[in-house]
Amino acid sequence: MNQSADPHNEALLSAYNAAFGELGLRFRWSQATLDFFDDVSNELARITAYIERFHSHLLSAYDADFLAQLIFERKNQFYRESVVQ
């Protein structure tokens, strides 16, 4: 389901990408990424699935659940800040 004109998705993508940048991760999500993982309803599971599929090399240094939780928390902080503005 492509929702590229959806302001919520735009804010969500911006928050994810800000979190990735702040954490020093070379991830960049687009609408296509959200669409690809659309069948994964839980955000933590979506982040974990993304890491496992596209950045599995990180799993030798980090626990997937830990990394997903860290990204999720930072994304939420950026998202909340964008909604307040």
PDB file of N, CA, C and O in Angstrom:
ATOM      1  N   MET A   1       0.845  -1.171   0.000  1.00  0.00           N
ATOM      2  CA  MET A   1       0.000   0.000   0.000  1.00  0.00           C
ATOM      3  C   MET A   1       0.894   1.239   0.000  1.00  0.00           C
ATOM      4  O   MET A   1       1.604   1.477   0.977  1.00  0.00           O
ATOM      5  N   ASN A   2       0.876   2.000  -1.029  1.00  0.00           N
ATOM      6  CA  ASN A   2       1.716   3.182  -1.132  1.00  0.00           C
ATOM      7  C   ASN A   2       0.973   4.387  -0.577  1.00  0.00           C
ATOM      8  O   ASN A   2      -0.092   4.766  -1.063  1.00  0.00           O
ATOM      9  N   GLN A   3       1.568   4.977   0.455  1.00  0.00           N
ATOM     10  CA  GLN A   3       0.951   6.139   1.095  1.00  0.00           C
ATOM     11  C   GLN A   3       1.941   7.297   1.115  1.00  0.00           C
ATOM     12  O   GLN A   3       2.062   7.990   2.125  1.00  0.00           O
ATOM     13  N   SER A   4       2.645   7.512   0.014  1.00  0.00           N
ATOM     14  CA  SER A   4       3.725   8.495  -0.011  1.00  0.00           C
ATOM     15  C   SER A   4       3.242   9.917   0.268  1.00  0.00           C
ATOM     16  O   SER A   4       4.039  10.740   0.719  1.00  0.00           O
ATOM     17  N   ALA A   5       1.994  10.236   0.024  1.00  0.00           N
ATOM     18  CA  ALA A   5       1.488  11.582   0.278  1.00  0.00           C
ATOM     19  C   ALA A   5       0.971  11.729   1.711  1.00  0.00           C
ATOM     20  O   ALA A   5       0.526  12.809   2.097  1.00  0.00           O
ATOM     21  N   ASP A   6       1.026  10.675   2.485  1.00  0.00           N
ATOM     22  CA  ASP A   6       0.536  10.663   3.855  1.00  0.00           C
ATOM     23  C   ASP A   6       1.506  11.427   4.764  1.00  0.00           C
ATOM     24  O   ASP A   6       2.660  11.023   4.904  1.00  0.00           O
ATOM     25  N   PRO A   7       1.054  12.527   5.384  1.00  0.00           N
ATOM     26  CA  PRO A   7       1.929  13.308   6.275  1.00  0.00           C
ATOM     27  C   PRO A   7       2.473  12.486   7.443  1.00  0.00           C
ATOM     28  O   PRO A   7       3.599  12.705   7.891  1.00  0.00           O
ATOM     29  N   HIS A   8       1.670  11.541   7.932  1.00  0.00           N
ATOM     30  CA  HIS A   8       2.144  10.674   9.019  1.00  0.00           C
ATOM     31  C   HIS A   8       3.358   9.872   8.555  1.00  0.00           C
ATOM     32  O   HIS A   8       4.359   9.794   9.266  1.00  0.00           O
ATOM     33  N   ASN A   9       3.272   9.274   7.364  1.00  0.00           N
ATOM     34  CA  ASN A   9       4.392   8.485   6.854  1.00  0.00           C
ATOM     35  C   ASN A   9       5.617   9.346   6.603  1.00  0.00           C
ATOM     36  O   ASN A   9       6.742   8.911   6.853  1.00  0.00           O
ATOM     37  N   GLU A  10       5.415  10.554   6.116  1.00  0.00           N
ATOM     38  CA  GLU A  10       6.546  11.459   5.891  1.00  0.00           C
ATOM     39  C   GLU A  10       7.235  11.790   7.208  1.00  0.00           C
ATOM     40  O   GLU A  10       8.463  11.794   7.282  1.00  0.00           O
ATOM     41  N   ALA A  11       6.454  12.066   8.244  1.00  0.00           N
ATOM     42  CA  ALA A  11       7.023  12.359   9.564  1.00  0.00           C
ATOM     43  C   ALA A  11       7.708  11.121  10.143  1.00  0.00           C
ATOM     44  O   ALA A  11       8.762  11.220  10.770  1.00  0.00           O
ATOM     45  N   LEU A  12       7.105   9.975   9.929  1.00  0.00           N
ATOM     46  CA  LEU A  12       7.668   8.718  10.408  1.00  0.00           C
ATOM     47  C   LEU A  12       9.015   8.437   9.741  1.00  0.00           C
ATOM     48  O   LEU A  12       9.982   8.089  10.418  1.00  0.00           O
ATOM     49  N   LEU A  13       9.078   8.587   8.425  1.00  0.00           N
ATOM     50  CA  LEU A  13      10.322   8.369   7.699  1.00  0.00           C
ATOM     51  C   LEU A  13      11.395   9.348   8.138  1.00  0.00           C
ATOM     52  O   LEU A  13      12.552   8.967   8.316  1.00  0.00           O
ATOM     53  N   SER A  14      11.021  10.590   8.311  1.00  0.00           N
ATOM     54  CA  SER A  14      11.969  11.599   8.764  1.00  0.00           C
ATOM     55  C   SER A  14      12.518  11.237  10.145  1.00  0.00           C
ATOM     56  O   SER A  14      13.717  11.371  10.394  1.00  0.00           O
ATOM     57  N   ALA A  15      11.651  10.784  11.030  1.00  0.00           N
ATOM     58  CA  ALA A  15      12.069  10.403  12.384  1.00  0.00           C
ATOM     59  C   ALA A  15      12.986   9.186  12.350  1.00  0.00           C
ATOM     60  O   ALA A  15      14.003   9.158  13.043  1.00  0.00           O
ATOM     61  N   TYR A  16      12.634   8.184  11.551  1.00  0.00           N
ATOM     62  CA  TYR A  16      13.511   7.012  11.427  1.00  0.00           C
ATOM     63  C   TYR A  16      14.880   7.424  10.910  1.00  0.00           C
ATOM     64  O   TYR A  16      15.899   7.031  11.478  1.00  0.00           O
ATOM     65  N   ASN A  17      14.916   8.198   9.857  1.00  0.00           N
ATOM     66  CA  ASN A  17      16.187   8.572   9.249  1.00  0.00           C
ATOM     67  C   ASN A  17      17.024   9.458  10.165  1.00  0.00           C
ATOM     68  O   ASN A  17      18.252   9.367  10.155  1.00  0.00           O
ATOM     69  N   ALA A  18      16.382  10.310  10.954  1.00  0.00           N
ATOM     70  CA  ALA A  18      17.102  11.116  11.948  1.00  0.00           C
ATOM     71  C   ALA A  18      17.699  10.218  13.024  1.00  0.00           C
ATOM     72  O   ALA A  18      18.836  10.423  13.448  1.00  0.00           O
ATOM     73  N   ALA A  19      16.935   9.226  13.464  1.00  0.00           N
ATOM     74  CA  ALA A  19      17.432   8.289  14.471  1.00  0.00           C
ATOM     75  C   ALA A  19      18.621   7.501  13.934  1.00  0.00           C
ATOM     76  O   ALA A  19      19.627   7.344  14.624  1.00  0.00           O
ATOM     77  N   PHE A  20      18.506   7.009  12.709  1.00  0.00           N
ATOM     78  CA  PHE A  20      19.621   6.260  12.112  1.00  0.00           C
ATOM     79  C   PHE A  20      20.873   7.123  12.056  1.00  0.00           C
ATOM     80  O   PHE A  20      21.961   6.671  12.412  1.00  0.00           O
ATOM     81  N   GLY A  21      20.718   8.357  11.611  1.00  0.00           N
ATOM     82  CA  GLY A  21      21.858   9.260  11.507  1.00  0.00           C
ATOM     83  C   GLY A  21      22.493   9.534  12.856  1.00  0.00           C
ATOM     84  O   GLY A  21      23.716   9.500  12.994  1.00  0.00           O
ATOM     85  N   GLU A  22      21.659   9.804  13.851  1.00  0.00           N
ATOM     86  CA  GLU A  22      22.191  10.089  15.181  1.00  0.00           C
ATOM     87  C   GLU A  22      22.926   8.895  15.767  1.00  0.00           C
ATOM     88  O   GLU A  22      23.910   9.059  16.488  1.00  0.00           O
ATOM     89  N   LEU A  23      22.456   7.706  15.462  1.00  0.00           N
ATOM     90  CA  LEU A  23      23.082   6.491  15.987  1.00  0.00           C
ATOM     91  C   LEU A  23      24.271   6.030  15.142  1.00  0.00           C
ATOM     92  O   LEU A  23      24.900   5.018  15.448  1.00  0.00           O
ATOM     93  N   GLY A  24      24.573   6.771  14.087  1.00  0.00           N
ATOM     94  CA  GLY A  24      25.720   6.428  13.252  1.00  0.00           C
ATOM     95  C   GLY A  24      25.474   5.244  12.334  1.00  0.00           C
ATOM     96  O   GLY A  24      26.417   4.605  11.869  1.00  0.00           O
ATOM     97  N   LEU A  25      24.214   4.953  12.075  1.00  0.00           N
ATOM     98  CA  LEU A  25      23.861   3.833  11.199  1.00  0.00           C
ATOM     99  C   LEU A  25      23.691   4.331   9.774  1.00  0.00           C
ATOM    100  O   LEU A  25      23.117   5.396   9.547  1.00  0.00           O
ATOM    101  N   ARG A  26      24.175   3.583   8.844  1.00  0.00           N
ATOM    102  CA  ARG A  26      24.079   3.982   7.439  1.00  0.00           C
ATOM    103  C   ARG A  26      22.802   3.435   6.808  1.00  0.00           C
ATOM    104  O   ARG A  26      22.818   2.907   5.696  1.00  0.00           O
ATOM    105  N   PHE A  27      21.728   3.567   7.519  1.00  0.00           N
ATOM    106  CA  PHE A  27      20.425   3.168   7.026  1.00  0.00           C
ATOM    107  C   PHE A  27      19.753   4.407   6.455  1.00  0.00           C
ATOM    108  O   PHE A  27      19.998   5.526   6.907  1.00  0.00           O
ATOM    109  N   ARG A  28      18.917   4.197   5.470  1.00  0.00           N
ATOM    110  CA  ARG A  28      18.079   5.279   4.932  1.00  0.00           C
ATOM    111  C   ARG A  28      16.784   4.633   4.485  1.00  0.00           C
ATOM    112  O   ARG A  28      16.768   3.823   3.559  1.00  0.00           O
ATOM    113  N   TRP A  29      15.695   4.998   5.151  1.00  0.00           N
ATOM    114  CA  TRP A  29      14.411   4.430   4.784  1.00  0.00           C
ATOM    115  C   TRP A  29      13.667   5.369   3.854  1.00  0.00           C
ATOM    116  O   TRP A  29      13.775   6.592   3.943  1.00  0.00           O
ATOM    117  N   SER A  30      12.914   4.758   2.965  1.00  0.00           N
ATOM    118  CA  SER A  30      12.055   5.485   2.033  1.00  0.00           C
ATOM    119  C   SER A  30      10.651   4.891   2.153  1.00  0.00           C
ATOM    120  O   SER A  30      10.416   3.956   2.918  1.00  0.00           O
ATOM    121  N   GLN A  31       9.748   5.448   1.395  1.00  0.00           N
ATOM    122  CA  GLN A  31       8.397   4.895   1.376  1.00  0.00           C
ATOM    123  C   GLN A  31       8.429   3.441   0.914  1.00  0.00           C
ATOM    124  O   GLN A  31       7.651   2.615   1.392  1.00  0.00           O
ATOM    125  N   ALA A  32       9.324   3.136  -0.009  1.00  0.00           N
ATOM    126  CA  ALA A  32       9.438   1.756  -0.507  1.00  0.00           C
ATOM    127  C   ALA A  32       9.824   0.798   0.622  1.00  0.00           C
ATOM    128  O   ALA A  32       9.374  -0.347   0.645  1.00  0.00           O
ATOM    129  N   THR A  33      10.651   1.261   1.552  1.00  0.00           N
ATOM    130  CA  THR A  33      11.021   0.420   2.695  1.00  0.00           C
ATOM    131  C   THR A  33       9.801   0.137   3.556  1.00  0.00           C
ATOM    132  O   THR A  33       9.555  -1.007   3.937  1.00  0.00           O
ATOM    133  N   LEU A  34       9.032   1.186   3.863  1.00  0.00           N
ATOM    134  CA  LEU A  34       7.817   0.984   4.651  1.00  0.00           C
ATOM    135  C   LEU A  34       6.860   0.037   3.940  1.00  0.00           C
ATOM    136  O   LEU A  34       6.261  -0.838   4.566  1.00  0.00           O
ATOM    137  N   ASP A  35       6.719   0.215   2.630  1.00  0.00           N
ATOM    138  CA  ASP A  35       5.828  -0.648   1.854  1.00  0.00           C
ATOM    139  C   ASP A  35       6.312  -2.098   1.871  1.00  0.00           C
ATOM    140  O   ASP A  35       5.508  -3.025   1.971  1.00  0.00           O
ATOM    141  N   PHE A  36       7.634  -2.289   1.772  1.00  0.00           N
ATOM    142  CA  PHE A  36       8.208  -3.636   1.748  1.00  0.00           C
ATOM    143  C   PHE A  36       7.878  -4.401   3.030  1.00  0.00           C
ATOM    144  O   PHE A  36       7.600  -5.600   2.998  1.00  0.00           O
ATOM    145  N   PHE A  37       7.912  -3.684   4.166  1.00  0.00           N
ATOM    146  CA  PHE A  37       7.655  -4.319   5.455  1.00  0.00           C
ATOM    147  C   PHE A  37       6.234  -4.059   5.962  1.00  0.00           C
ATOM    148  O   PHE A  37       5.961  -4.186   7.155  1.00  0.00           O
ATOM    149  N   ASP A  38       5.347  -3.699   5.058  1.00  0.00           N
ATOM    150  CA  ASP A  38       3.967  -3.373   5.414  1.00  0.00           C
ATOM    151  C   ASP A  38       3.248  -4.527   6.115  1.00  0.00           C
ATOM    152  O   ASP A  38       2.363  -4.294   6.939  1.00  0.00           O
ATOM    153  N   ASP A  39       3.619  -5.755   5.799  1.00  0.00           N
ATOM    154  CA  ASP A  39       2.955  -6.909   6.406  1.00  0.00           C
ATOM    155  C   ASP A  39       3.432  -7.175   7.836  1.00  0.00           C
ATOM    156  O   ASP A  39       2.853  -8.008   8.534  1.00  0.00           O
ATOM    157  N   VAL A  40       4.478  -6.477   8.276  1.00  0.00           N
ATOM    158  CA  VAL A  40       4.963  -6.604   9.649  1.00  0.00           C
ATOM    159  C   VAL A  40       4.330  -5.476  10.454  1.00  0.00           C
ATOM    160  O   VAL A  40       4.724  -4.317  10.325  1.00  0.00           O
ATOM    161  N   SER A  41       3.355  -5.814  11.281  1.00  0.00           N
ATOM    162  CA  SER A  41       2.548  -4.785  11.939  1.00  0.00           C
ATOM    163  C   SER A  41       3.236  -4.131  13.133  1.00  0.00           C
ATOM    164  O   SER A  41       2.982  -2.960  13.417  1.00  0.00           O
ATOM    165  N   ASN A  42       4.076  -4.838  13.817  1.00  0.00           N
ATOM    166  CA  ASN A  42       4.749  -4.312  15.002  1.00  0.00           C
ATOM    167  C   ASN A  42       6.021  -3.587  14.575  1.00  0.00           C
ATOM    168  O   ASN A  42       6.835  -4.142  13.837  1.00  0.00           O
ATOM    169  N   GLU A  43       6.196  -2.344  15.040  1.00  0.00           N
ATOM    170  CA  GLU A  43       7.353  -1.550  14.607  1.00  0.00           C
ATOM    171  C   GLU A  43       8.677  -2.165  15.018  1.00  0.00           C
ATOM    172  O   GLU A  43       9.624  -2.167  14.231  1.00  0.00           O
ATOM    173  N   LEU A  44       8.764  -2.687  16.234  1.00  0.00           N
ATOM    174  CA  LEU A  44      10.012  -3.326  16.658  1.00  0.00           C
ATOM    175  C   LEU A  44      10.332  -4.523  15.779  1.00  0.00           C
ATOM    176  O   LEU A  44      11.489  -4.733  15.416  1.00  0.00           O
ATOM    177  N   ALA A  45       9.338  -5.296  15.440  1.00  0.00           N
ATOM    178  CA  ALA A  45       9.548  -6.444  14.552  1.00  0.00           C
ATOM    179  C   ALA A  45       9.956  -5.979  13.163  1.00  0.00           C
ATOM    180  O   ALA A  45      10.765  -6.634  12.506  1.00  0.00           O
ATOM    181  N   ARG A  46       9.411  -4.865  12.710  1.00  0.00           N
ATOM    182  CA  ARG A  46       9.755  -4.305  11.396  1.00  0.00           C
ATOM    183  C   ARG A  46      11.231  -3.883  11.369  1.00  0.00           C
ATOM    184  O   ARG A  46      11.950  -4.175  10.414  1.00  0.00           O
ATOM    185  N   ILE A  47      11.666  -3.198  12.421  1.00  0.00           N
ATOM    186  CA  ILE A  47      13.062  -2.772  12.497  1.00  0.00           C
ATOM    187  C   ILE A  47      13.985  -3.985  12.547  1.00  0.00           C
ATOM    188  O   ILE A  47      15.005  -4.031  11.859  1.00  0.00           O
ATOM    189  N   THR A  48      13.618  -4.961  13.365  1.00  0.00           N
ATOM    190  CA  THR A  48      14.421  -6.178  13.475  1.00  0.00           C
ATOM    191  C   THR A  48      14.497  -6.896  12.137  1.00  0.00           C
ATOM    192  O   THR A  48      15.574  -7.334  11.732  1.00  0.00           O
ATOM    193  N   ALA A  49      13.385  -7.023  11.453  1.00  0.00           N
ATOM    194  CA  ALA A  49      13.365  -7.691  10.145  1.00  0.00           C
ATOM    195  C   ALA A  49      14.254  -6.957   9.146  1.00  0.00           C
ATOM    196  O   ALA A  49      14.951  -7.587   8.351  1.00  0.00           O
ATOM    197  N   TYR A  50      14.229  -5.638   9.186  1.00  0.00           N
ATOM    198  CA  TYR A  50      15.070  -4.834   8.290  1.00  0.00           C
ATOM    199  C   TYR A  50      16.548  -5.098   8.571  1.00  0.00           C
ATOM    200  O   TYR A  50      17.330  -5.320   7.648  1.00  0.00           O
ATOM    201  N   ILE A  51      16.925  -5.072   9.850  1.00  0.00           N
ATOM    202  CA  ILE A  51      18.314  -5.316  10.225  1.00  0.00           C
ATOM    203  C   ILE A  51      18.742  -6.716   9.790  1.00  0.00           C
ATOM    204  O   ILE A  51      19.804  -6.891   9.192  1.00  0.00           O
ATOM    205  N   GLU A  52      17.917  -7.698  10.093  1.00  0.00           N
ATOM    206  CA  GLU A  52      18.254  -9.086   9.749  1.00  0.00           C
ATOM    207  C   GLU A  52      18.386  -9.281   8.248  1.00  0.00           C
ATOM    208  O   GLU A  52      19.243 -10.040   7.795  1.00  0.00           O
ATOM    209  N   ARG A  53      17.558  -8.613   7.482  1.00  0.00           N
ATOM    210  CA  ARG A  53      17.576  -8.806   6.031  1.00  0.00           C
ATOM    211  C   ARG A  53      18.673  -8.007   5.328  1.00  0.00           C
ATOM    212  O   ARG A  53      19.334  -8.519   4.425  1.00  0.00           O
ATOM    213  N   PHE A  54      18.865  -6.750   5.744  1.00  0.00           N
ATOM    214  CA  PHE A  54      19.755  -5.862   4.992  1.00  0.00           C
ATOM    215  C   PHE A  54      21.061  -5.502   5.707  1.00  0.00           C
ATOM    216  O   PHE A  54      21.990  -5.007   5.070  1.00  0.00           O
ATOM    217  N   HIS A  55      21.146  -5.739   7.001  1.00  0.00           N
ATOM    218  CA  HIS A  55      22.350  -5.367   7.749  1.00  0.00           C
ATOM    219  C   HIS A  55      22.717  -6.447   8.765  1.00  0.00           C
ATOM    220  O   HIS A  55      23.061  -6.142   9.907  1.00  0.00           O
ATOM    221  N   SER A  56      22.643  -7.683   8.351  1.00  0.00           N
ATOM    222  CA  SER A  56      22.891  -8.800   9.270  1.00  0.00           C
ATOM    223  C   SER A  56      24.308  -8.789   9.839  1.00  0.00           C
ATOM    224  O   SER A  56      24.559  -9.386  10.885  1.00  0.00           O
ATOM    225  N   HIS A  57      25.237  -8.112   9.158  1.00  0.00           N
ATOM    226  CA  HIS A  57      26.604  -8.030   9.669  1.00  0.00           C
ATOM    227  C   HIS A  57      26.647  -7.349  11.045  1.00  0.00           C
ATOM    228  O   HIS A  57      27.564  -7.599  11.827  1.00  0.00           O
ATOM    229  N   LEU A  58      25.675  -6.503  11.341  1.00  0.00           N
ATOM    230  CA  LEU A  58      25.630  -5.831  12.639  1.00  0.00           C
ATOM    231  C   LEU A  58      25.317  -6.801  13.780  1.00  0.00           C
ATOM    232  O   LEU A  58      25.613  -6.524  14.942  1.00  0.00           O
ATOM    233  N   LEU A  59      24.723  -7.925  13.436  1.00  0.00           N
ATOM    234  CA  LEU A  59      24.311  -8.873  14.470  1.00  0.00           C
ATOM    235  C   LEU A  59      25.489  -9.599  15.106  1.00  0.00           C
ATOM    236  O   LEU A  59      25.323 -10.269  16.125  1.00  0.00           O
ATOM    237  N   SER A  60      26.672  -9.475  14.519  1.00  0.00           N
ATOM    238  CA  SER A  60      27.857 -10.050  15.157  1.00  0.00           C
ATOM    239  C   SER A  60      28.347  -9.155  16.298  1.00  0.00           C
ATOM    240  O   SER A  60      29.103  -9.602  17.159  1.00  0.00           O
ATOM    241  N   ALA A  61      27.917  -7.897  16.302  1.00  0.00           N
ATOM    242  CA  ALA A  61      28.332  -6.962  17.345  1.00  0.00           C
ATOM    243  C   ALA A  61      27.189  -6.560  18.271  1.00  0.00           C
ATOM    244  O   ALA A  61      27.428  -6.197  19.423  1.00  0.00           O
ATOM    245  N   TYR A  62      25.951  -6.619  17.784  1.00  0.00           N
ATOM    246  CA  TYR A  62      24.793  -6.163  18.551  1.00  0.00           C
ATOM    247  C   TYR A  62      23.703  -7.217  18.554  1.00  0.00           C
ATOM    248  O   TYR A  62      23.528  -7.962  17.590  1.00  0.00           O
ATOM    249  N   ASP A  63      22.980  -7.263  19.652  1.00  0.00           N
ATOM    250  CA  ASP A  63      21.785  -8.080  19.725  1.00  0.00           C
ATOM    251  C   ASP A  63      20.687  -7.377  18.929  1.00  0.00           C
ATOM    252  O   ASP A  63      20.486  -6.174  19.096  1.00  0.00           O
ATOM    253  N   ALA A  64      19.980  -8.096  18.075  1.00  0.00           N
ATOM    254  CA  ALA A  64      18.966  -7.505  17.213  1.00  0.00           C
ATOM    255  C   ALA A  64      17.888  -6.782  18.015  1.00  0.00           C
ATOM    256  O   ALA A  64      17.465  -5.688  17.641  1.00  0.00           O
ATOM    257  N   ASP A  65      17.441  -7.385  19.114  1.00  0.00           N
ATOM    258  CA  ASP A  65      16.400  -6.759  19.928  1.00  0.00           C
ATOM    259  C   ASP A  65      16.890  -5.468  20.573  1.00  0.00           C
ATOM    260  O   ASP A  65      16.151  -4.486  20.646  1.00  0.00           O
ATOM    261  N   PHE A  66      18.144  -5.471  21.043  1.00  0.00           N
ATOM    262  CA  PHE A  66      18.721  -4.269  21.639  1.00  0.00           C
ATOM    263  C   PHE A  66      18.800  -3.142  20.615  1.00  0.00           C
ATOM    264  O   PHE A  66      18.386  -2.015  20.885  1.00  0.00           O
ATOM    265  N   LEU A  67      19.331  -3.456  19.447  1.00  0.00           N
ATOM    266  CA  LEU A  67      19.485  -2.453  18.404  1.00  0.00           C
ATOM    267  C   LEU A  67      18.128  -1.924  17.937  1.00  0.00           C
ATOM    268  O   LEU A  67      17.961  -0.720  17.744  1.00  0.00           O
ATOM    269  N   ALA A  68      17.169  -2.817  17.759  1.00  0.00           N
ATOM    270  CA  ALA A  68      15.826  -2.404  17.340  1.00  0.00           C
ATOM    271  C   ALA A  68      15.185  -1.495  18.383  1.00  0.00           C
ATOM    272  O   ALA A  68      14.555  -0.496  18.035  1.00  0.00           O
ATOM    273  N   GLN A  69      15.343  -1.835  19.651  1.00  0.00           N
ATOM    274  CA  GLN A  69      14.771  -1.016  20.729  1.00  0.00           C
ATOM    275  C   GLN A  69      15.418   0.362  20.760  1.00  0.00           C
ATOM    276  O   GLN A  69      14.728   1.364  20.948  1.00  0.00           O
ATOM    277  N   LEU A  70      16.718   0.423  20.579  1.00  0.00           N
ATOM    278  CA  LEU A  70      17.436   1.692  20.566  1.00  0.00           C
ATOM    279  C   LEU A  70      16.950   2.582  19.420  1.00  0.00           C
ATOM    280  O   LEU A  70      16.685   3.768  19.617  1.00  0.00           O
ATOM    281  N   ILE A  71      16.835   2.011  18.240  1.00  0.00           N
ATOM    282  CA  ILE A  71      16.333   2.756  17.077  1.00  0.00           C
ATOM    283  C   ILE A  71      14.899   3.215  17.327  1.00  0.00           C
ATOM    284  O   ILE A  71      14.554   4.369  17.073  1.00  0.00           O
ATOM    285  N   PHE A  72      14.085   2.319  17.818  1.00  0.00           N
ATOM    286  CA  PHE A  72      12.676   2.616  18.079  1.00  0.00           C
ATOM    287  C   PHE A  72      12.519   3.790  19.047  1.00  0.00           C
ATOM    288  O   PHE A  72      11.712   4.689  18.811  1.00  0.00           O
ATOM    289  N   GLU A  73      13.290   3.779  20.135  1.00  0.00           N
ATOM    290  CA  GLU A  73      13.195   4.847  21.125  1.00  0.00           C
ATOM    291  C   GLU A  73      13.631   6.189  20.551  1.00  0.00           C
ATOM    292  O   GLU A  73      12.977   7.205  20.784  1.00  0.00           O
ATOM    293  N   ARG A  74      14.724   6.199  19.809  1.00  0.00           N
ATOM    294  CA  ARG A  74      15.195   7.448  19.199  1.00  0.00           C
ATOM    295  C   ARG A  74      14.202   7.932  18.138  1.00  0.00           C
ATOM    296  O   ARG A  74      13.911   9.125  18.051  1.00  0.00           O
ATOM    297  N   LYS A  75      13.691   7.007  17.343  1.00  0.00           N
ATOM    298  CA  LYS A  75      12.687   7.378  16.331  1.00  0.00           C
ATOM    299  C   LYS A  75      11.487   8.014  17.000  1.00  0.00           C
ATOM    300  O   LYS A  75      10.986   9.034  16.527  1.00  0.00           O
ATOM    301  N   ASN A  76      11.021   7.436  18.084  1.00  0.00           N
ATOM    302  CA  ASN A  76       9.864   7.988  18.799  1.00  0.00           C
ATOM    303  C   ASN A  76      10.141   9.391  19.319  1.00  0.00           C
ATOM    304  O   ASN A  76       9.267  10.255  19.259  1.00  0.00           O
ATOM    305  N   GLN A  77      11.336   9.627  19.825  1.00  0.00           N
ATOM    306  CA  GLN A  77      11.680  10.954  20.317  1.00  0.00           C
ATOM    307  C   GLN A  77      11.654  11.967  19.174  1.00  0.00           C
ATOM    308  O   GLN A  77      11.086  13.049  19.319  1.00  0.00           O
ATOM    309  N   PHE A  78      12.264  11.626  18.043  1.00  0.00           N
ATOM    310  CA  PHE A  78      12.251  12.528  16.897  1.00  0.00           C
ATOM    311  C   PHE A  78      10.826  12.739  16.379  1.00  0.00           C
ATOM    312  O   PHE A  78      10.462  13.850  15.996  1.00  0.00           O
ATOM    313  N   TYR A  79      10.030  11.683  16.369  1.00  0.00           N
ATOM    314  CA  TYR A  79       8.656  11.792  15.883  1.00  0.00           C
ATOM    315  C   TYR A  79       7.843  12.732  16.782  1.00  0.00           C
ATOM    316  O   TYR A  79       7.129  13.607  16.291  1.00  0.00           O
ATOM    317  N   ARG A  80       7.960  12.544  18.098  1.00  0.00           N
ATOM    318  CA  ARG A  80       7.237  13.416  19.042  1.00  0.00           C
ATOM    319  C   ARG A  80       7.640  14.872  18.852  1.00  0.00           C
ATOM    320  O   ARG A  80       6.790  15.763  18.866  1.00  0.00           O
ATOM    321  N   GLU A  81       8.927  15.112  18.674  1.00  0.00           N
ATOM    322  CA  GLU A  81       9.405  16.475  18.476  1.00  0.00           C
ATOM    323  C   GLU A  81       8.846  17.083  17.185  1.00  0.00           C
ATOM    324  O   GLU A  81       8.548  18.277  17.144  1.00  0.00           O
ATOM    325  N   SER A  82       8.705  16.280  16.145  1.00  0.00           N
ATOM    326  CA  SER A  82       8.197  16.798  14.871  1.00  0.00           C
ATOM    327  C   SER A  82       6.700  17.100  14.958  1.00  0.00           C
ATOM    328  O   SER A  82       6.215  18.020  14.299  1.00  0.00           O
ATOM    329  N   VAL A  83       5.972  16.339  15.760  1.00  0.00           N
ATOM    330  CA  VAL A  83       4.534  16.555  15.903  1.00  0.00           C
ATOM    331  C   VAL A  83       4.266  17.826  16.698  1.00  0.00           C
ATOM    332  O   VAL A  83       3.295  18.534  16.432  1.00  0.00           O
ATOM    333  N   VAL A  84       5.117  18.116  17.666  1.00  0.00           N
ATOM    334  CA  VAL A  84       4.962  19.297  18.516  1.00  0.00           C
ATOM    335  C   VAL A  84       5.167  20.571  17.692  1.00  0.00           C
ATOM    336  O   VAL A  84       4.525  21.586  17.962  1.00  0.00           O
ATOM    337  N   GLN A  85       6.038  20.532  16.707  1.00  0.00           N
ATOM    338  CA  GLN A  85       6.345  21.730  15.908  1.00  0.00           C
ATOM    339  C   GLN A  85       5.222  22.079  15.053  1.00  0.00           C
ATOM    340  O   GLN A  85       5.293  23.057  14.309  1.00  0.00           O
TER     341      GLN A  85
END
